[in-house]
Amino acid sequence: MSHAFKPSWIESTAENLGIIPKLPDKHPEHDLKPVESGSPDLANFPAYEDWDDWAEYEAKDWATGKTKRYSLVPTVCFNCEAGCGLLAYMDKETGEVRKFEGNPHHPGSRGRNCAKGPATINQINDIDRILHPLKRKGKRGEGGWERIGWDQVLDEIAAEIRKAIQEERKDEVVYHVGRPGHEGYIERVLNAWGVDGHNSHTNICSAGARLGYAIWHGADRPAPDYANAKFILLISSHLEAGHYFNPHAQRIMEAKNEGAKIAVMDIRLSNTASRADYWMPTRPGTEAAVLLAVAKVMLDEGIYNETFLKEWTNWQDWLKADHSDAEPIFENFIEKLREHYADYTPEFAEAESGVPAKTVIEVARRIGAAGTQFAAHVWRSAASGNLGGWQVARCLHFLNVLSGSVGTFGGTLPNSWGKFHPSVPNPAPPHKTWNELHFPDEYPLSHYEMSFLLPHFLKEGRGKLAVYFTRVFNPVWTYPDGFSWIEALRDPKLIGLHAALTPTWNETAFFADYVLPVGHASERHDLVSYETHSGLWIGFRQPVHREFLRRQGKPVTFTYEANPGEVWEEDEFWIELSWRVDPDGSLGIRKYFESPYRADEKMTIDEYYQYIFERVPGLPEVAEKEG
């Protein structure tokens, strides 16, 4: 329908001055649907049933009533580990992505995204991005490249991997990841190859904090139930700078609106600290002293959870080991624990950290009052930036143990409770090798790979690499000794073949033999599942151009046929590469990449995910119900 249009005096003046074109007297006919709420918590969003054919005014020509028709394709952001939901608005006329908005059906982000999600449009339209596979010309680092095809890439890399495996040099095949996100996929590939080839940057990222949590119960990350907490303690700026900050921030704000109190322990007056009820600006490295002082107050004032401590801690073993002369009763355990932490007074904490003793006592009482609804988190910063930083996470979780808020409503859950582990087709058994380049014998307590030592080990002659993959990873920039990495990456005697799987140019890719363009958020398949809140969920990152073509009745065989240029994705790449490493099945690798539905034939990426989704509890039934 159409309706009369009356311009404002500003618009009329602009018309008369020729600043804008003459506006119509009436809006033209259109069939725009009224925007409905896609979620009870998010208004003004297209209803799900309209996603395949959604019309709205053209942003650059709305005044004339021009409309655009879109196909909305869901995917998942790739710009941090939170894995927030995105919707790609595919122009039905051109097949191009016009914009990205949040997906209100995503259980973690619930349609609310930070700036990095919609900014994916800038990444896919980056005029300097890599669009085709490149092979080095000349020496490494000289900057000479030639464009090649994916078949050549696969054949040449497969030949080197096959040779290393046949010659029992399995430790020389290494995959080094920077941005994770395809749940369990690469572990499956490396197990099929029989190599201990996984390396990561985690030991300079979050391994310190992870170890502190893992010592308590094996799970090396927390999953706080912020939304239902009564008291929240955050260490470091976290809310606007930490992992999962968008889903966490939403729930922390919800809790605050419901009356929860927040304490932030950070030397910086961050955005989060400025909104907290308690700002505790600890001197860097003194956080553990404050946490132990809080624990002492809770013990001395009896504001701990006796039931939880009795049932879920090994207090009897500790008494037997360290106080064998004491009668093994709970009261003696508490008394000995008080003696053990007697030195960690609020006054001691103030002298160490600068946080007033009065604040330490108030926070301790708040935690005691919150009881099982106490949520807490530390990620990097204090835990990774200081010697012995792992003790920060260990001491922080001690407060969850004392309050009995481990795995409770409004408390702090082990991350494994909210982590989805897919059932994959043809899983290979674990490899039977141990790569000392990743886990050297002299560091037996390392919680993750000692990846920052790799170039030093190579230069010392402790090993070499036949094939080295860097996947969305830039060690030359990431690690503090980038020049050591440059030395190793330049030397073909240390690293025989280096393939950089990356969506963009970086300092490490400059020294590679092959630069292989892999997709951004809207150009790849991945499974995503993270501890964003108290719940178990799975997100599906998918190449939106490929899905759009399928909807149009124009399916493709490989994702790079739908993506810009020849941009591919790792999931399909590993299937094709593994098939060529073992073309006749003689190495025992090929069988792990055969179709679960078509005997002796190569598995497709659609079949891989079909197999998984058919085994997600409840998903097949819901899918059938919704048609």
N, C-alpha and C positions, 0 to 999 in steps of 0.2 A: 504494500500500500504506500501512498505518498501523503505528505502533510505539508501545510504552509510553513515557510521558514522566514522568520523576521530577524535580520541581522542586528547586532548590537551597534551602538553609536561608534565604537572603536572599529568594528568591521566596516561600517559604512564609510567612515573617514578614510580607512585604508584603501577601500575600493576607489573612492574619488581621487585619491592621490596616486593611484596606480601601483600601490605597494603590493596588493594582492589582486588576483583576477576577480571579475564580477561574480558574485555568489548567486546561486539559483533562487528563484522565488519559491520553489517547492523542491523537497527532496524527491529524487526519482523513485520509481517502484523498486522494491526489494523484498526478499523473502527471509530476512534475518530472523532467527529465532530469539525469543527472550532468553537472556543468560540466566541459568539456574545454578543453584549451589551443587557442586559435585561432591561435597562433603559437608557434614553438619558443622564442621569447624572452619570452613573456607567458603566464602560467598563469591559470586561473580565468576563462575567457571563453567565451561561447556559440560553438559551432561555426557556421561560415558557413551550413551547410544548415538550421540551426534559426532563422535570423534572421526569417523571415516568421511564425513562430509560436513564440515563446519564453515559457516560464512560469517565474515565480519567486515567492517569498513576497512578499506585500504588506508593504512596509516599515513601515507604521503598524499592521499587524495580524498580524504574523508568528507571534505566540505561539499564535494559534488555528488556525494552519495555512492561513490564507486566501491564495490565490494570485492573481496577476495575469498576464494574457496580453498579450504585446507583439509588435508588428511593429517590427523594428529597421531603421531607414532611415539609410544612411550620408550624411554631408554633410561640410563642411569649415568649420572655425572662421573667424570674421571679425574676431577681436579683436586680431590683429596680422598682420604680413605673412608669418609662417611657414606659415600655411595648414595647420595640423595637422588630422588626421582626427577626426571626431566620429561617434558613433552616436546617433541620436535614438530613445529608447524610446517608441514610440507605443502608448498604451493602446488595445487593440483594441475595447474596449467604448465608450469615449467619443471616440476619435480625437484625444485631446490628447497633447502631449508631456509625459511624466512626468519625464524626466531625460535628461542627455547624458553619455555616457562616451566614452573614446577608442576609435578604430578600429584594431585590431591589424594590419590589412592595409594601412594607410597607410604608404608607404615612408619618409616623412620622420619622422613622430612615432611610428610603430610602436605605437600604442595608449597611449602615455604622454603625458598632457597636463598642462599647468600649470593653475592654478586658473581662469584666464580661460575655458578651454574649457567645462567643466561649468557655469560661471557664466552661460552663454548662457541657461539656464533663467530666471534672474532678469531678463534683458533682455526675453525674449518675454512674460514675465508682469508687466512693469513697469506699474503702474496709471496712470502718467503718460505712457505712450508715445502717439505719434500714430497713430491707427487709420484716419483718413479724410482725403482731400485737403481742404485748406483754402485759401481765397482771402481776401486782405486786405480789411477794411472800414475806411474812413477812411484817414488818412495812415500812411505807413510808420513803424513804431515805436510806434504808439498802442496796439497790442495787440488790435485788433478783427479778428475772423475769422468767416467763414461756411463751412459745409460745402458742398462741391460734388461733382459726380461726375467720374469720369475722362474721360468723353466731352467735357465742357466744358473740362477742363484741356487735353486734347489739341488741341481745335479752336482755343482762344484762343492757346496758345503756338505752334502750327503756323502760324497766320495771321501772327504777328510774324516768325517765321523766314522764311517765304515772301516776305514783303514786303522784308526786308533783302536776301535773295538776288536777288530781281528788280530791286532798285534798286542792285545792285552795292555793297552795304555788308556784304560777307561778313566783314570784320574785326570787325564789331560783334556777331557770334555767338560766345560764349565758354563753354567748359566748364572748370570749375575743380575738380580732384579732390583729395581729401584721403586717403581710403583706397582704394588701387588694389586690383586683384584679379581683374578680368574680362579675362583675357589677350587683348590686342589688339582688344577689342570696340569701345571708343569711337573708336580710331583709324580703324577701318573706317567708322564712322558719319560722322565728321567729313570723311573723304576723300570719302564719297558726297555730302555736302553741298557739298564744294568749299571748305571754310573752314579756315584755320589757327587753330583755336579751342581747342587744348589748352593748358591751364595747370595748374600743380601747385605744391605747397608745397616741392618738393625742394630749392630753393636755400637754405632755412633749415633743412634737415633733414640731408641726407647728400651734397649736391653737392660739398662740399669734399673729402671722402674719395674720392668717385667720380672727380673730376678727377685726383687723384694716381694712381689705378690706370689710368685711361683713357690717360694720357700714355704708359704703358709699352706697352700692346698693344691698346688700343681697348675692351676689356671694362672696364666701370667699377665692377665689384664683384668681390670674391674669393669663391671657393667652396672653403674649406679642407677637405682630407680628414683631419679630426681623428682619426678612428677608427684610422687607420694611421700616424699621425705618431709620431716619436720625440721631437720637441721642439716645443712650442707657445708662441707669443708672442701675447698679447692686449693690446691697448691700449684702455683704459677698462674699466669694470666688466664689460661685455659679457655674461658668462654668464647673469646673472639680470636684466639690464636692456637688452640689445641686441637687434637684429633676429635672428629665427630662433633665439632663445636656447634654446628647449626642444629642438629637434632637435640643435642644436650641443652643448648641455650633455650630452645623452646620450652623444654620441660622444667628447667631451672626457673624460668620466668613464671611458668604456671604455678610451680610450688610456692614461689615468693608471693604471688597474688593470693594464694590460699593461706598465707600466714607463716610459711617456713622462713627461718632465719639463715643467713648465709655468712660464712667467714671465708676470707681469701688470704692466703699466706704467700706474699710476693713482695719483693723489695720495690717493685714498680707499682705506682698508682694507676693500674690498668683500668680499662673501661669497666671490667667486672668488679674490681676492687672498689671503684668509685660508687658502685651501687650496692655494695655489701653492707651488712650490719656490723661486721667486724673486719677491719683491715689490719692484718698482722705483717708489717713490713720487716720480715726476717733478713738479717745479713746473709748473703749467699753462703750456703753450706751449713747453716745452723738450724735448719728446719727440724732435724731429728731431735735436737735438744728440746725444742718446744713441744713436740709430740710426746716425748717421754715425760715431760713435766705435766702435760694434760693427763697422761695415763696415771701418774702418781696421784694427782688430785682425785681421779675417779676411784682409785684403790683406797686411798685414805678416807674418803667420804662415803665409801660403800655404795657408790652409784654405778655399779657394774651389774651385768646380767648373770646372776649366780647359776641359773638353770642352764644357760648356754655353755658357760665355762665348765660346768660339771660334766655335761654330756658330750661336748664336742672338742675338748682340748685334752692333751695327754698329760694332765697335771700330775697324775700318779707316777708316771714314768719320770717326770722331771724331779719330783721329790725323791724318788728312789735313787736317781743318778747323782743329784747334787746335794741332797739333804737326807741321806739314808738314816740318820739318827732320829729324824722326826717321824712321828706317827703319821701314816699315810691317810690323813683325813683332810677334807676340803678346807677347813678352817686353818690348818697349818700351811696349806698351799698359799692361801691369801696372805698369811702373815709373812711367809718367806718371800713372796712376791713383793710385798711392801718393803721388806728389807733390801731386796735386790735393786729396787729403784729409789731408794732413800735419798740418794745424792741429787736426783733430778727434780729439784724444787722449782716452783715458779720463779723464785729469785735467781736461781742458777740460770734458768732459761732466759730471763731478762738480761742478765749480764752477758750471756753468749750471743743472743739474737737481737736485742734491742726492743723486743716486744714486752710491754709492761706486764709485770706479774699479775696485776689485777685482771688484764684481758685474758691471760692464760687460764686463770681460775674461772672466769665467766664462760669461756668457751667449753671448758671441761664440764661445767654444770649443764650447759646447753646440750652437750652430747649425751650426758647421763639422762636428762629429761626426755630427749628424743628417743632414747632406747633403741628399739629395733628399727626405727625409722630415721636412721642416720646414714646419709649418703656422702661418700668422699671419693676423691680422685686426684692422682698425680700422674703426669705423663712424662714429659721431658724435663727441661729446665733444671729444677733442683735435683732430680734423680740422675740426669745424664751429664750435667755440667759441673759436677763436683766430685772430688775423690771420695769414694765410699757412698756415693749418692744412692745406691741401691737400698741403703738403710732407711732412706726417707720413705720409700714405699712400704718397707717392712714395718716401720714404726707407725705409719698411717693406718695400715690394716690392723695393727694391734688395737687401735681404738675401735674398729668395727668388731673385733673379737670381744673386747671388754664390754661393749654395749650390746652384744648379741645381734648385731645388724648384718650378719653375713647371710646372704641368700634370703632376705626377708622382704616383705612388702614395705617399700620406702627405704630399704637399706642398700647395701652394696653387694651385688651378685658376682659370682665368677663369670668371666666372659664366655666360657664354654657353654653356659646355660642358654645363651642367646645366639649361638653359632650354628648355622645349618651346614651339615656335611652331606654332600650329594652322594647318591649311589650311582657310580659311573659304569659304563659298559666295559667289559673285558679288562678289569683292573689287573695290573701286573703286581707280582709279589714285591716286597721291599728289596732294594738292592743289597748286596752282600759285601760291599766295599766301604772303606773308610778313607776319606781324603784328608790327609793331614795338612794340606794347604788351607783348608777351611777351619778345621778343628785341630790345631797342633797339640801335641802331647804335653807341652809345657804349660798349657792353659786348660787344665782339666775342668775347671769350674765355669768356663765360658758358657754363657747362657745362649748365645747365638754365634754364628760364624765370625771368626776374627778377620773380617774381610779387609780391614784397613792395613793388614800386614801382607796381603797378597803380593804387591810389587816387590816388597823387600825379600820375601821368601824366594821369588823368582830370581831376583838378582843375586841372591846367596847360593843359588844352584840347588835349592831344595826341591825343585820340580820345574816343569814347564807345561805350557798349554798348547794343545794341538788345535782346538777350536774353542773360542771364547765368545759367548754371546753377552752383550750388555743390553738389557731390556728396559727401556724407559729409565735409563740410569746414566749418570754423569759423574763417575768417580773423580775425574780430574778437577771438577768443581766442588763436589760434595765433601771429599776428604781433606783434612788439613795439610797433607803433603802431596798436593796435586802434581808437583814436578817429578816425584818418584813414579807416579802413574804414567806420566808422559814418557819417561825413560823406558819403562817396561813396554808400553804400548808401541813405541817406535821400533823395538827390537824384535825381528821375526824369529830369532833364536829362542826368545822367551815365550812369545805368543805367536803361534804359527798362522792362525787365521782368526781375525776379529770381525764379527758381524754385529753391527749396532742396530738394534730394533728400536726405532724411535719415530715419533711423529714430527719432530722438529730437529733442527741442527743444534748441536751442543759441542762443548770443547772435547769430549771424549770421542764422539762420532767423527771428528775431524781426523783422528788417527786410526780409523777403522779401515778394513779392506773392503767391506761391503756396508753400505748404509741402506737399510731396508725400512721403507715407510710403513708404519703401522698406525692404525686409526685413533682418532680422538673418541670422545664419549659416544658420538652418534655414528661411529664407523666400525664397530667391533662387537663381538659376542663375549660376554663374561657373566659369571655368576657372582653376586655380591651378597655378603651376609656379615654384618658387624654388630657390635654391642652398643647400638645407639640408644637403647632404652630397655626397659624390662619386657622383653618379648623376643620370640624367635621368628625371624622373617628371612625371605630370600628375594633378592632383586635380580632382574634380568636386563643386562645391558645388551642392546642389539643394534646392528647397523640399520639405521632408519631408511637410507636410500634403498637398501635391499628389500626391506619389508614393504616400502611404498611400491616398488616394482611388482612385488608378489601380489599386493592388493589390486594392482592394475592388470593382473594376468600376464605379467612379463617376468617370470622368475629367472634367476641367474644361477650359474653353477658355483661360482666363487665370489666372495664378497668384493674383491678388487674390481670385478666387472661392473659393480654398482657404485662404488665409492668414487670420489674425485680422482682423476689420474689413474694410477694403479695402486692406490693405497690399500694395503691388505690388513689382516688381523692375525694375531699369533695363533689362535685356536686352529684355524684352517691350515696355517703355515706348518704347525707341528705335525699335523696329520700327514700332509703331503711330504714333508721332509722325512718323517719316520718311514713312510712307505718306500721312499727311494733309498734310504739307508739299508733297508733289507728287502729288496724287490722280489726275491724268490723265497723268502721265509727261512733261509738257512741260518740266520743269526737268532731266530726265535723272537724277533721284534715285531714283525709284520702282523702276527696273530692278534696283538693287542689293539690294532687299528683296523680290524675287519668289522664290517657292519654287524650289529646284533640282530638285524632283520634279514640280511641277504648273505647267505653263506659264501665265504671265500672272496667277497668283494669288499672294496675299500669303504670305510665308514664315511658318511657325509657329516657336516657340522649340524645339519638339521636332525639327523638320526641320533647324534650324540646327545643333544638337548631333549629330543623326544624321549629317549630312554630315561633320562634323569627326571623329567617332569611327570612321566607316567608313574614314578615311584615317590613323588612328594606326597606325604600323607594328606589326604583330603583334596588335593588339587584336581585329580581326574574327575571326582564327583562334582565339584563346583563348576569345572569347565563344561561338563556335560549338561549341567542344570542351566547354565547361562547360554548354552548353544555355541 
